[in-house]
Structures are given as structure tokens and as C-alpha cells.
Amino acid sequence: MTLLKIVLLSFAAVLIAAVALGLWVHSRDRAQAARVWAALEAAREADPPRFDPAMTADLPEVAQRYFARAIEPGTPLHRSVRLEMEGSFILNGNPMPMTARQILAPPAQGFNWQAEVGSGLMRFAGSDGYHREGGAEESWTKFWLHGLIPLARIGGTDDHARAAATRVMLEAVWAPASLLPQFGAEWVQTGPDSAEVRFADMRDIAPMQITLDAEGNPTEVWAMRWTDANPERVHRLQPFGGRMLAMGRHQGFLVPTRVELGNMWGTPDYAPFFLATITRAAF
């Protein structure tokens, strides 16, 4: 056997081993996402109480305005929602088509977002997730190019979990029952049309800031988020949030149906990287 054949065979063996390893790791990532999705599904309350406007009687005016608009009387107060969406994910200034599905549980429990982004040779897929149960916490961001090449595999750190917890808190606007005081949400009015919301079981996370219009629709949500999304790649608190561009009613809840979100909200450096239209919301 010539030296060239030996080199080519060795290269082929290494390539096959690398592909096999990639497929194995990718399957583990998908299994993690599936496991957390199932756990969040299983935690969904089958027969929750129904909404009574009297539940908000002791809240500040801005909160009462929000709930009068967000939840119809008699609606079962499900705090978990399954979403389907489409839109754009902006990477390095380039908008890429995106479709995704998500399960969103109460903020202290978690979420799982599974997405496909891009097209053609630059089509990649994966998930973001956060799950807290029995004192244990896990979070991740894992995306693969055509299921073979890892583009992002991060998570498993306190920094990542802290950032993910802020995300699930902000996304509670898609599950308005989670924002009721009966489930641990604490409202403080900060202006004629604004409030901050804290959660009793998330004391270490900066509160959500929410702005409403005159009718009670949320127009902006944001929070100080622990992240390294900055040129220095240093973890620090930065404003993250965005705008609610349209609203729609699903099973008695009024939720955002078109949004834009990004880092450095409210500053000259704000540039939304996530633009989505909700095509389905199931409680």
C-alpha cells in the first residue's frame, strides 16, 4: 500500500469518526430538549382556577388595566403555553428566516424553544432551554448546521442560567396568568403607564419592566439581563427587551402576536435580532 493510500485511509477514518461523534452528540442535545419539553408538559396544571377580576382588586391601577385587557373573566388560568412562530433571526446584521415552536411554563419552571434558522447551506437548527425542578437548574443554547457541525453549544453555567431565567421571566407576557399575584407576581407601579414586576421565587433576577398603552396592551417589556452580549464578551447587567407590535386573543388570553427583541434596549446600541409572528398559541 502506498503512502498516499495510507494517508487517505487515515483521513477517511478520522472523518468518519468525527461524523459519528457529531451525530452522537447531536442526538444527546436533541434528547435533552425532548426531556425538558416533556417535563414542562407534565407540570402543566390540568384544572386550574378560573379568572375572576376580583383577583386584581388590590393591585395598582396599571396592573388592573393590564389584566382587564389580558384575561377574560372565567378563563382557566393556565400558566403554560405552547407557541408556534415564524419570522427572522438577525445574525451579524444578516436577517435569516426562522420558524420555531416553544413551550413556556411559569418563570420559575422554564421554557424550551426549538427553532430552524436560515436556508440552503446555511440552514441550522437547535434549541434554547431553561429548566428548574427540585432545586436543580439546567440551561443551554445548542445549534447545529445540518445536524453535523456544532455552531453553538453553551450552557451549564451559572452565568447562562441567570440569563435564561431573565428570558423566561420576560416571556411571561405570553402566559398572562403567570403575572397574577395569586401565583407570586408582585406589581409596583412606576409611572402612569408603567410597572415593574417581581416574582417571589426569582428574587435573584432583576424585575421585569412593562409599559402599557391606554387600553392596557403591553407595548414594551425589558429587564436588566446578565449577559456577555457585548464587544468585550464580559458578563454584566445590560438592558434586554423590545416592543410588542401586535396583539391577538387565544383561549381567553390576549397575548403578543408580533414582537421584536434585542440587547441594549433603550440605548443607542439597541438593534433587534429576533423578530417573530406568533402563528399559534395553545394553553
VOPAGU-2260 file (C-alpha; in pm, 1 decimal, decimal comma):
REM VOPAGU-2260
SITE   aa  ch    i         X         Y         Z
SITE  MET   A    0       0,0       0,0       0,0
SITE  THR   A    1     139,9     336,2     -96,5
SITE  LEU   A    2     193,4     618,7     148,0
SITE  LEU   A    3     -76,2     823,2     -28,0
SITE  LYS   A    4    -333,2     546,3      22,3
SITE  ILE   A    5    -240,0     518,3     388,1
SITE  VAL   A    6    -283,6     894,1     433,9
SITE  LEU   A    7    -618,1     891,6     252,5
SITE  LEU   A    8    -744,4     594,4     452,9
SITE  SER   A    9    -632,8     758,0     776,7
SITE  PHE   A   10    -807,5    1081,6     679,1
SITE  ALA   A   11   -1124,7     890,3     590,7
SITE  ALA   A   12   -1117,4     707,1     923,3
SITE  VAL   A   13   -1078,3    1034,0    1114,6
SITE  LEU   A   14   -1358,0    1193,0     913,0
SITE  ILE   A   15   -1594,5     900,1     976,5
SITE  ALA   A   16   -1512,0     907,2    1346,8
SITE  ALA   A   17   -1574,3    1284,6    1360,7
SITE  VAL   A   18   -1910,5    1248,0    1184,7
SITE  ALA   A   19   -2010,3     962,5    1414,2
SITE  LEU   A   20   -1913,4    1167,0    1720,9
SITE  GLY   A   21   -2106,8    1466,5    1590,1
SITE  LEU   A   22   -2417,0    1257,7    1529,2
SITE  TRP   A   23   -2392,8    1110,3    1879,3
SITE  VAL   A   24   -2351,1    1450,0    2047,5
SITE  HIS   A   25   -2629,9    1596,6    1835,8
SITE  SER   A   26   -2861,3    1313,0    1939,1
SITE  ARG   A   27   -2782,1    1384,5    2305,0
SITE  ASP   A   28   -2864,5    1752,6    2256,2
SITE  ARG   A   29   -3197,5    1662,2    2097,5
SITE  ALA   A   30   -3270,9    1416,0    2376,5
SITE  GLN   A   31   -3208,6    1686,5    2637,6
SITE  ALA   A   32   -3451,7    1922,1    2463,1
SITE  ALA   A   33   -3713,9    1647,3    2432,9
SITE  ARG   A   34   -3674,5    1552,6    2800,1
SITE  VAL   A   35   -3722,7    1910,3    2920,5
SITE  TRP   A   36   -4016,6    1965,7    2686,4
SITE  ALA   A   37   -4185,3    1655,5    2829,0
SITE  ALA   A   38   -4113,3    1765,2    3186,4
SITE  LEU   A   39   -4267,9    2108,0    3126,8
SITE  GLU   A   40   -4569,2    1946,1    2961,7
SITE  ALA   A   41   -4611,9    1712,4    3257,9
SITE  ALA   A   42   -4601,3    2003,0    3504,3
SITE  ARG   A   43   -4898,8    2174,4    3336,8
SITE  GLU   A   44   -5195,0    2207,0    3573,2
SITE  ALA   A   45   -5491,2    2016,7    3429,5
SITE  ASP   A   46   -5773,7    2204,3    3602,8
SITE  PRO   A   47   -5656,4    2547,8    3721,4
SITE  PRO   A   48   -5880,4    2806,5    3886,8
SITE  ARG   A   49   -6071,4    3045,6    3661,2
SITE  PHE   A   50   -6010,5    3417,4    3635,6
SITE  ASP   A   51   -6219,1    3649,2    3848,9
SITE  PRO   A   52   -6147,4    4023,6    3810,6
SITE  ALA   A   53   -6166,4    4046,1    4191,7
SITE  MET   A   54   -5825,2    3874,4    4192,5
SITE  THR   A   55   -5669,9    4204,7    4084,3
SITE  ALA   A   56   -5866,8    4438,8    4311,4
SITE  ASP   A   57   -5569,1    4518,8    4535,6
SITE  LEU   A   58   -5321,8    4576,0    4251,5
SITE  PRO   A   59   -5200,7    4914,9    4124,8
SITE  GLU   A   60   -5410,6    5076,9    3851,0
SITE  VAL   A   61   -5169,4    4987,8    3573,1
SITE  ALA   A   62   -5185,0    4618,3    3669,2
SITE  GLN   A   63   -5564,4    4622,8    3687,0
SITE  ARG   A   64   -5569,7    4781,0    3340,9
SITE  TYR   A   65   -5343,5    4507,3    3207,5
SITE  PHE   A   66   -5547,1    4215,2    3345,9
SITE  ALA   A   67   -5881,3    4368,9    3241,7
SITE  ARG   A   68   -5746,9    4351,5    2888,5
SITE  ALA   A   69   -5532,8    4036,2    2906,9
SITE  ILE   A   70   -5768,0    3777,4    3062,6
SITE  GLU   A   71   -6139,5    3733,8    3002,9
SITE  PRO   A   72   -6349,4    3654,8    3313,0
SITE  GLY   A   73   -6394,3    3281,6    3360,6
SITE  THR   A   74   -6081,4    3186,1    3166,4
SITE  PRO   A   75   -5895,7    2882,7    3310,7
SITE  LEU   A   76   -5570,4    3022,2    3446,8
SITE  HIS   A   77   -5322,4    2804,8    3262,1
SITE  ARG   A   78   -4968,4    2931,2    3314,6
SITE  SER   A   79   -4813,3    2715,9    3044,0
SITE  VAL   A   80   -4848,3    2784,4    2673,1
SITE  ARG   A   81   -4726,7    2615,7    2355,4
SITE  LEU   A   82   -4631,3    2861,6    2083,1
SITE  GLU   A   83   -4557,8    2830,5    1713,7
SITE  MET   A   84   -4388,9    3119,0    1535,9
SITE  GLU   A   85   -4215,2    3241,0    1223,6
SITE  GLY   A   86   -4004,5    3543,1    1147,9
SITE  SER   A   87   -3641,2    3647,9    1125,2
SITE  PHE   A   88   -3330,9    3587,0    1332,4
SITE  ILE   A   89   -3065,0    3850,2    1264,9
SITE  LEU   A   90   -2710,0    3714,8    1285,2
SITE  ASN   A   91   -2417,6    3953,1    1231,4
SITE  GLY   A   92   -2654,4    4200,2    1070,3
SITE  ASN   A   93   -2799,0    3944,2     828,8
SITE  PRO   A   94   -3168,9    3855,5     863,5
SITE  MET   A   95   -3233,5    3483,3     829,6
SITE  PRO   A   96   -3575,5    3314,4     805,4
SITE  MET   A   97   -3681,4    3141,7    1125,6
SITE  THR   A   98   -3955,8    2900,4    1228,5
SITE  ALA   A   99   -3988,8    2769,7    1581,8
SITE  ARG   A  100   -4204,5    2608,5    1842,8
SITE  GLN   A  101   -4183,0    2671,7    2214,5
SITE  ILE   A  102   -4323,9    2555,6    2542,3
SITE  LEU   A  103   -4330,9    2825,1    2807,3
SITE  ALA   A  104   -4400,8    2732,7    3169,7
SITE  PRO   A  105   -4418,4    2960,5    3476,9
SITE  PRO   A  106   -4094,9    3161,3    3507,2
SITE  ALA   A  107   -3952,6    2955,2    3792,3
SITE  GLN   A  108   -4000,4    2633,3    3592,0
SITE  GLY   A  109   -3861,8    2715,9    3249,9
SITE  PHE   A  110   -3900,4    2705,0    2873,5
SITE  ASN   A  111   -3783,0    2517,3    2566,4
SITE  TRP   A  112   -3750,1    2693,7    2230,0
SITE  GLN   A  113   -3680,1    2471,6    1928,0
SITE  ALA   A  114   -3600,1    2651,2    1603,1
SITE  GLU   A  115   -3484,4    2613,9    1245,2
SITE  VAL   A  116   -3297,6    2914,1    1105,8
SITE  GLY   A  117   -3160,4    3006,0     765,1
SITE  SER   A  118   -3187,2    2831,1     432,2
SITE  GLY   A  119   -2981,0    2623,6     191,9
SITE  LEU   A  120   -2623,8    2559,5     301,7
SITE  MET   A  121   -2669,1    2794,8     596,2
SITE  ARG   A  122   -2968,9    2617,9     748,9
SITE  PHE   A  123   -2919,4    2528,6    1114,0
SITE  ALA   A  124   -3140,5    2404,0    1392,8
SITE  GLY   A  125   -3135,2    2351,9    1765,7
SITE  SER   A  126   -3281,9    2481,9    2088,3
SITE  ASP   A  127   -3257,8    2715,7    2383,1
SITE  GLY   A  128   -3378,8    2590,5    2716,0
SITE  TYR   A  129   -3404,4    2652,1    3088,1
SITE  HIS   A  130   -3543,6    2412,5    3346,5
SITE  ARG   A  131   -3559,5    2430,7    3723,2
SITE  GLU   A  132   -3701,0    2147,1    3929,5
SITE  GLY   A  133   -3643,2    2035,4    4287,7
SITE  GLY   A  134   -3363,2    2285,3    4340,2
SITE  ALA   A  135   -3172,8    2167,7    4031,2
SITE  GLU   A  136   -3122,2    2402,1    3737,5
SITE  GLU   A  137   -3010,9    2348,2    3377,5
SITE  SER   A  138   -2988,2    2575,0    3075,9
SITE  TRP   A  139   -2839,2    2557,6    2728,6
SITE  THR   A  140   -2807,8    2706,6    2380,2
SITE  LYS   A  141   -2725,6    2435,4    2125,5
SITE  PHE   A  142   -2747,9    2476,1    1747,1
SITE  TRP   A  143   -2613,6    2255,9    1467,1
SITE  LEU   A  144   -2553,6    2312,3    1097,3
SITE  HIS   A  145   -2740,0    2031,8     915,7
SITE  GLY   A  146   -2714,8    1821,7    1231,2
SITE  LEU   A  147   -2341,2    1764,2    1178,8
SITE  ILE   A  148   -2145,0    2077,3    1267,1
SITE  PRO   A  149   -2193,9    2245,8    1605,7
SITE  LEU   A  150   -2241,1    2621,0    1567,0
SITE  ALA   A  151   -2317,9    2688,4    1934,0
SITE  ARG   A  152   -2301,8    2455,4    2232,1
SITE  ILE   A  153   -2303,8    2657,6    2550,1
SITE  GLY   A  154   -2475,6    2631,6    2885,9
SITE  GLY   A  155   -2438,7    2450,5    3212,1
SITE  THR   A  156   -2302,3    2758,1    3390,6
SITE  ASP   A  157   -2449,2    2995,7    3647,2
SITE  ASP   A  158   -2399,2    3284,6    3401,7
SITE  HIS   A  159   -2600,4    3114,9    3128,4
SITE  ALA   A  160   -2877,1    3004,9    3365,3
SITE  ARG   A  161   -2910,7    3357,0    3502,7
SITE  ALA   A  162   -2953,6    3498,7    3151,6
SITE  ALA   A  163   -3202,2    3225,2    3058,0
SITE  ALA   A  164   -3408,3    3292,3    3370,6
SITE  THR   A  165   -3447,2    3656,4    3267,1
SITE  ARG   A  166   -3567,9    3544,7    2925,2
SITE  VAL   A  167   -3839,6    3318,6    3064,0
SITE  MET   A  168   -3948,5    3595,0    3302,2
SITE  LEU   A  169   -3989,7    3847,2    3019,2
SITE  GLU   A  170   -4180,1    3596,5    2808,0
SITE  ALA   A  171   -4444,7    3563,0    3079,7
SITE  VAL   A  172   -4643,6    3815,7    2873,8
SITE  TRP   A  173   -4732,6    3512,1    2658,4
SITE  ALA   A  174   -4886,9    3345,1    2964,8
SITE  PRO   A  175   -5066,5    3629,6    3145,4
SITE  ALA   A  176   -5185,8    3411,5    3433,9
SITE  SER   A  177   -4824,0    3384,3    3547,7
SITE  LEU   A  178   -4833,8    3758,4    3620,7
SITE  LEU   A  179   -5117,9    3733,7    3873,5
SITE  PRO   A  180   -5038,1    3796,7    4242,5
SITE  GLN   A  181   -5203,1    3465,4    4331,2
SITE  PHE   A  182   -4905,3    3296,8    4161,6
SITE  GLY   A  183   -4634,9    3508,7    4325,7
SITE  ALA   A  184   -4606,1    3810,0    4094,9
SITE  GLU   A  185   -4556,6    4143,6    4272,0
SITE  TRP   A  186   -4650,5    4463,4    4087,3
SITE  VAL   A  187   -4516,8    4812,1    4163,7
SITE  GLN   A  188   -4644,2    5098,9    3950,1
SITE  THR   A  189   -4354,5    5315,3    3831,8
SITE  GLY   A  190   -4539,5    5567,5    3614,4
SITE  PRO   A  191   -4880,1    5644,2    3462,1
SITE  ASP   A  192   -4839,7    5358,1    3213,2
SITE  SER   A  193   -4553,2    5151,2    3355,2
SITE  ALA   A  194   -4475,4    4899,9    3625,9
SITE  GLU   A  195   -4210,4    4659,8    3743,4
SITE  VAL   A  196   -4295,6    4300,4    3820,0
SITE  ARG   A  197   -4101,3    4074,7    4054,0
SITE  PHE   A  198   -4154,6    3706,4    4117,4
SITE  ALA   A  199   -4143,8    3567,4    4468,1
SITE  ASP   A  200   -3942,7    3262,0    4362,6
SITE  MET   A  201   -3694,7    3456,0    4144,0
SITE  ARG   A  202   -3553,6    3707,9    4390,3
SITE  ASP   A  203   -3205,6    3697,7    4236,9
SITE  ILE   A  204   -3331,3    3816,0    3894,4
SITE  ALA   A  205   -3381,0    4186,3    3815,1
SITE  PRO   A  206   -3753,1    4264,9    3778,3
SITE  MET   A  207   -3940,5    4290,4    3452,1
SITE  GLN   A  208   -4030,9    4640,4    3338,1
SITE  ILE   A  209   -4355,0    4668,7    3142,3
SITE  THR   A  210   -4518,4    4961,7    2962,7
SITE  LEU   A  211   -4885,2    4967,5    2859,2
SITE  ASP   A  212   -5095,9    5175,9    2625,6
SITE  ALA   A  213   -5416,5    5345,8    2736,5
SITE  GLU   A  214   -5622,1    5030,5    2675,1
SITE  GLY   A  215   -5392,6    4803,5    2874,8
SITE  ASN   A  216   -5197,4    4637,9    2594,0
SITE  PRO   A  217   -4828,8    4582,9    2670,8
SITE  THR   A  218   -4615,1    4787,8    2432,7
SITE  GLU   A  219   -4267,5    4729,4    2579,7
SITE  VAL   A  220   -4105,6    4477,6    2812,2
SITE  TRP   A  221   -3746,0    4476,2    2928,2
SITE  ALA   A  222   -3515,6    4387,0    3215,6
SITE  MET   A  223   -3154,0    4417,6    3319,0
SITE  ARG   A  224   -3012,1    4086,6    3198,0
SITE  TRP   A  225   -2685,6    3918,3    3294,8
SITE  THR   A  226   -2513,2    3860,3    2960,5
SITE  ASP   A  227   -2186,4    3873,2    2767,5
SITE  ALA   A  228   -2352,6    4008,3    2452,0
SITE  ASN   A  229   -2111,8    4298,6    2424,6
SITE  PRO   A  230   -1786,5    4370,5    2236,8
SITE  GLU   A  231   -1578,3    4283,6    2542,9
SITE  ARG   A  232   -1754,5    3946,2    2586,3
SITE  VAL   A  233   -1774,1    4015,5    2959,7
SITE  HIS   A  234   -2077,9    3914,1    3164,6
SITE  ARG   A  235   -2256,4    4214,6    3307,6
SITE  LEU   A  236   -2607,4    4352,8    3352,9
SITE  GLN   A  237   -2742,7    4507,0    3031,0
SITE  PRO   A  238   -3093,4    4613,2    2924,7
SITE  PHE   A  239   -3263,9    4345,6    2714,6
SITE  GLY   A  240   -3613,9    4374,2    2574,9
SITE  GLY   A  241   -3824,6    4510,7    2295,4
SITE  ARG   A  242   -4161,2    4605,0    2155,7
SITE  MET   A  243   -4496,0    4431,2    2126,2
SITE  LEU   A  244   -4613,9    4522,3    1774,8
SITE  ALA   A  245   -4948,3    4339,1    1761,8
SITE  MET   A  246   -5179,3    4151,7    1996,7
SITE  GLY   A  247   -5422,2    3862,4    1949,8
SITE  ARG   A  248   -5666,4    3666,9    2164,6
SITE  HIS   A  249   -5624,2    3293,7    2222,5
SITE  GLN   A  250   -5849,8    3088,8    2453,1
SITE  GLY   A  251   -5944,5    3391,1    2663,7
SITE  PHE   A  252   -5594,2    3540,2    2682,8
SITE  LEU   A  253   -5470,3    3845,0    2493,2
SITE  VAL   A  254   -5103,0    3792,4    2407,6
SITE  PRO   A  255   -4840,0    3949,8    2180,8
SITE  THR   A  256   -4857,4    3812,2    1827,7
SITE  ARG   A  257   -4576,6    4017,0    1671,8
SITE  VAL   A  258   -4262,9    4120,5    1859,1
SITE  GLU   A  259   -3909,8    4247,8    1819,2
SITE  LEU   A  260   -3645,4    4187,2    2086,4
SITE  GLY   A  261   -3278,1    4262,3    2130,0
SITE  ASN   A  262   -2988,0    4358,9    2351,4
SITE  MET   A  263   -2920,3    4709,8    2482,0
SITE  TRP   A  264   -3288,7    4803,8    2479,5
SITE  GLY   A  265   -3346,2    5175,1    2526,6
SITE  THR   A  266   -2992,2    5274,0    2429,7
SITE  PRO   A  267   -2838,4    5396,3    2100,5
SITE  ASP   A  268   -2682,7    5049,3    2066,2
SITE  TYR   A  269   -3018,4    4870,7    2053,4
SITE  ALA   A  270   -3055,4    4650,9    1746,2
SITE  PRO   A  271   -3328,1    4385,1    1748,7
SITE  PHE   A  272   -3208,2    4039,0    1649,8
SITE  PHE   A  273   -3535,4    3849,9    1699,6
SITE  LEU   A  274   -3847,5    3938,7    1500,9
SITE  ALA   A  275   -4134,2    3693,2    1533,5
SITE  THR   A  276   -4500,4    3647,6    1449,0
SITE  ILE   A  277   -4694,1    3401,5    1662,8
SITE  THR   A  278   -4896,6    3170,5    1438,9
SITE  ARG   A  279   -5043,1    2955,0    1716,6
SITE  ALA   A  280   -5081,4    2975,7    2093,5
SITE  ALA   A  281   -5233,6    2683,5    2284,3
SITE  PHE   A  282   -5294,8    2692,3    2659,4
